[in-house]
Amino acid sequence: MLKPLEQFYCDTCGQIIRTPNEGWFEWISTYNETTGQTIDKEFRICHHNSKCQIHGTKRRGCSDVHLTDFLGEIGIINLLSMIDPGPYHSPVYKGPSVKDFREFTEIARRLTIPYYEEARQWWKEATNDGYFSDCNEIYIYLPSSLKSMIEHYSK
């Protein structure tokens, strides 16, 4: 079992990132001249090496930081700042910088919910099996539920 919120699967090679220090968080950030707003998209967790980091070498507008900057308390602060940097830095709120909230929510769950990173590899199978039947939209994301799902499908 992965160590929750410490180990992740690389979005490039699929191998385990064994410690947060071996990880990198990257996304594409572009500036919309019309709205005067930054747009963030294509969030990825990967190994901190040139083979697995794809945005920085191939895309304009790459934003990237050590994975540790998006974990724990500082991680929550950084994630929330993408939704609203607050009135000090943005007195006139023009909306979130996140382009796709479904994509953003997925990466936020991976970074903040214990056991989610590992459980998501069985999500499709669990859905097809009816594993989530009679579960509400919160229960399926509870760490205890995710841990039970991992134990059930990893056998």
Order of alpha helices (4+ residues) and beta strands (2+ residues): beta-beta-beta-beta-alpha-beta-alpha-alpha-alpha-alpha-alpha
